[in-house]
Amino acid sequence: MSIENKNLRVLVVGCGNMGASHAMAYHTLPGFEICGLVSTGKSKEILNKKLGGKYSLYTDFYEAIAITKPDAVCISTYPDTHEAYAVKSFESGCHVFIEKPLADTVEGAVSVAEAAKKANKKLLVGYILRYHPSWTKFTELAQTMGKPLVMRMNLNQQSHGPKWTVHRNLMKSLSPIVDCAVHYIDIMCQMTRSKPMQVSAIGARLSNDIPEWNYNYGQLQIRFEDGSVGWYEAGWGPMVSDNAFFIKDVFGPKGAVSIVAKKAGAAGNSDNIDAHTKTESIKVHHADLDAEDEFSKTDEWIDLADEPDHQELCNREQRYFLKAINENIDLTDATNDAINSLKIAFACDESVKTGEMIRLG
């Protein structure tokens, strides 16, 4: 049902970094209306103050959804609550925007997708890089470099203070390469448009502040059906080096394309959430050689004028969420992509824990 003639009433569940950014989008963009803020701690009070102190506050999600009866629910809580909150939202007749990962198990992700289909409501997973014009361009350029592709990416975060608390809480249910890698696995799948065949991964537990079964550094490798290969690494914590934390690089037979974030990628910026999506410029290298085996083409630099910050990317996600509802856009493919990237990430997690290479079905 279209809500074009009235605001979409949204219950915001989780008021940390991502929840606060999505709430700011709902607070400022036309077509939305916040009907409540939910968190178990003080983050909802802090956020409400930033938003003018005008919204109703709740500690319990189930109580909040029963009282507010929203049109949509924005879920930005820790991953171990995603499945239950999303399924309940669909059963309550709501559309759902949910932060990645979709759930803390593949089975849970499938359950959420099935609940959305049964309720005939929209499910949009927060894969923020899909809304970044520079990342779209990066992907398009990578697809022109021939096959196979070699894809090199990382995002290490030297976290401390409140951000280390967030990371420790995340690691009660997921590892960094599951929580973060789904973004970059999704990008790799878009670049190759090929089926992942096998994964291997390594990890290290560098802190006693996290569960014994988990690790706060991980590196994964994926081999695709077309011969393409990719790696991704993610480390969280006060001990993590912030040197070379921003590598986004792809090369194939025809050359290479790289995101060169000179300022955002500088040491000391790894805990800056705005830096995580910065591109600043894209470098295109051509492999063509002349008769003397010297490069026959000079490197190109692409500086895109449309360089949204983190908040604007969240705004774009929410505009698309509203558009999907109003125009009844089919989100099935995007949901399947989210499940697929999560399935691959969990296979990598299994590889870390077993020391074995995992073949994908």
N, C-alpha and C positions, 0 to 999 in steps of 0.2 A: 504494500500500500504506500502510495506516495505521501510524503509529509511536506510537500512543497509549500503548502499554504499555512504551515505552522512550524514553529521551531522543533527540532529534534531534541527531546529531553534526555539528557545523558547522565547516568550515574557513573562517577569516576571512582574506580576502586584501585587503590594504591596511589600514594601521593609523593613518591620519591622523585628521582630525576626525570624519568620518562613520564610518569603519571602527571607530574607538575607541568611538563611541557605540553602534554595533550590537553590538560585542563586549561592552560593559557590559550590554546587554540579555540577551545569551546567558548571560553570567556570573551574572546575578541572577534571571532568570525561570525558573520551573519548566518542564520539558519540553525544555530545551536543554542541550547539553554541547559546549564548545569542544574540538576535537581538534587545533587548531594555529593559530598566528598567522603570517602571511606578509607580509613587506615587504622591499624591496631595501635600505632604509636602517636607521637606528636606531630608527624609530618602534615596531617590534615589541617591542624591549627596554623602551622607556619604558612602553608599554601593559601589557606583561606584569608589570612591577613594580607598576603600579596595581592589577592583578588578583590580586596575591599571589604572582607568580612561579611559577605552577603549570603553565603551558602550554608545549608544544613549539614551538620557533621555527624558521622556515624562510625562506630567502632566495629560493628558486626555486619558483614556483607548481607547475610540472609535477612536480617532485620531491615536493613536499608532498602533492599529491592522490594520487600513486601510493603514498606511504607511509601516509598517514592513512586513505585509503578512506572519505571522509565520506559522510553521508547528504545533506548540503546544503553549498553553497558561498555565502558572502557576499562579493560583489565590490564593493569600494569603492576601486579603484585609479583611475589616470588613464584618461580615456575611450578612448585609443588601444589599450588592452589589453582592453577590455570584450568585444568580439566573440570574440576568440580564447579568452579564459578561460572565457566562458560556454559556448561550443560544446564545449570540452574537458570542462567539468563535466557537461554533458548526456550526452556520449558516455561518460562514466564512471559514468553512472547516478545523478547527483545532481540534487536540486532546486536552484534558484538564486534568491537574492535579489540584485538588482543595483542599484547606485545610478544615478540619472539622470546623463547621458543614457544610453539603452540601448546605444548604440554611437556611434562617431564618424562614421558615414555612415548614410544611410537604408538602403542595401543591407545594411550590417552588422546593423542592427536587425532587418530582415526575416530575415536568416540566423539570428540568435539565436532569434527566435520560431519559425522552422521547426524548429530543432534541439530546442527544448522540446517541440514537438508530436510530432516523431519519437520522442523518448525517453519520451513520456507522463509528463513531469515538470512540476512547477510552476515558473513564472517570475513573479516579482513584482518590479516596478520601483519604486524608492524615491521615489514622489511623495508626499512627507511631508505636504503640505497637505491631502491627501485624508483624513488621519487626525486633523485638527484640527477639533474641534466648532465653533469660532467661524468658521472658514473655510467649513465646511459651511453654517452659518447665513447667512453673508455671501452665499454663492452662492444659497441659497434666497430670501433677501430681494431680491436683484438680479433674480431671475426674476419678481418681482411688480411691477416698475417699468414694465411695458409694453415695447413695441418701437417703434423700435429702441433699443438700449442704447449708451451711450457709456462705455467702460471705460478707466480711467486707472491705470496701475500702474508702479512702478519699484522697483529695489533697487540703489542705488549703494553701493559699499564702499570706504572710505578705508583701504586695506590697507598694512601695513608689517611689517617684521621677517619672522617665519616665514610669516605670511599672504600677504605679497607674494611670497614664494618659491613658495607653493602656487599663487597666481594666475599667476605667470610660467610655471610648469610646465604648468598647465591650458591656457595660451594657445599651447603648442607644438602643440596639436592642434585646439583649438576657441576660438571667440570668446566673450565674456561673454554675448552675446544668444543663442547656441546653448546654452551650458551652463546658464544661469539661466532663460532665457525659456520653456523647455519647461514649467516649473511653471505659469507665468502664462498661457501660451497654452492649456494644459489647462483652467485655471480659466475663461478666456474662452469656450472651447468648451462647457463645462458650463453657463455662465450663459446663453448664447444658444441652445444646442441647434440651431445653424445651421451651414451649411457655409461655411468661409472661401473667399472667391473670389479675392482678390488681396492682395498685400503690397508694401510699400515700406519701405526702411530706410536709415539713414545711420550712419556710423561715423567715428571718428577714432583715429589711432595717436598716443598721447601719450607714448610711452616707447621708447627705443632698446633696452630690455631684453627686448623681445618680437620674434618673427619679423617680417620685413618685410611679409609677406602678411597679417598679422593686425592687429587693432585692439583697444584696451582700453576704448573707449567705444562703445556702440551704442544706437540707438533705432529701434524698429520700429513700423509701423502695419499693422493688418489690417482689411479690409473683408469683412463677412459677407453671405451671400445675403439675409438678412432686413433688411438696411440698417444693422445694428449696426456700430460701429467701435470699435477699441481700440488703445491704444498702450502700449508698455512700453520702459523704458530700463534699461541696466545699465552701470556703469563700475567698473573695478577699478584700484587703484594708489594710491601715496602722494600723487599730485597731485589726487585726486578730492575734490570738496567733499562734506562730510557734511551739508550743509544740504538739507532736504527730500528725504532719501534714502528715506523711507518714505511712499509715496503709494499708497493702495489705495481707489479711489473709482469708483463706478458711478452713472450717472443715466440715466433714461428719461423718457417723457412723464408718468408718475405721480409722479416724485420721485427721490430719491437715497438711496443707502446707502453708508456710508463706514466703513472701519476707522480708528479714532482711537487710535493708540498714543502717548499723551502722553509717557510716560517712555521707552518703547523707541524711539520715533521722534525723540528729542531729538538734537541735534548731539553728536558724539563717540561715538555708539553704532553707527555703521554697520559697524564691524568686529566687533561682538558677535553671534555666531551665534545666541544665544538671542533677540536682538531681531528677527531676520529673520522669525520666525513669531509674534511677539506680536500680540495684538489689543487686549487690555485692555478696549475697549468698541466697540460698533457704533452709529453714529448713523444714524437713519432720518429722512429729510426728506420731507414730503408736499407735492406741488405744487398741491393743491386751493386755489382762491381763492374769496373771498366776493364779494358784489355790488360792493364797492369795490376789487376786485383785490388784496386783502390775504390773507395765508395764513389759511385757516380751521382748520388743525390745527397744533398745536405739534410741534416735533421730538421724536422719541423717542430715548432712550438705552437700549441693551440691554447690560447687564453680565452676562456668562455666568460662572457659578461655576466651570465646568470649563475652566480655562486651563492646559493642560499646558505644561511647559517642553520644551526641545529633547530632552532625554534621555527624557522620558515619551512624546513623539511617536515616537521611535525604538522604545521599548518596545511601543507600540501597533502599529507596523508589523510587528514581529517576532511579536507575538501573532497577528496576522492571517495572517502567513506560515505559522505552525504550524497555525492553524485551517484554512487552505486545503488544506494537505497532509492533515491528519487527516480532514477532511470532504469531501475531493475537490471543492473549490469550483472552478468553471470561471472561469479568469482571462483568457479570450480577449479579452473586451471591453476590459478594462484594458490588456492588451498592445497591442491595436489603437489605443487612445487614446494610448499612449506613442509608438507609431510615427508616428501622425498629427501629434502635437504636434512631434515631431522633424523631420518632413517640412516643416512650416510654418516652423520655426526655421531650417532650412537654406535655405529659399526666401528668408527675410529676409537671411541671410548672403550669398546670391547677389546680392540687391538692393544691399547695401552695396558689394560688390566690383565690380559692373557699372554702378551708378548708374541701373539700370532698375527699373521696376515689374514685379513677377513675378505672372503670372496662374497660379492653381492649377487643376489638372485635376480 
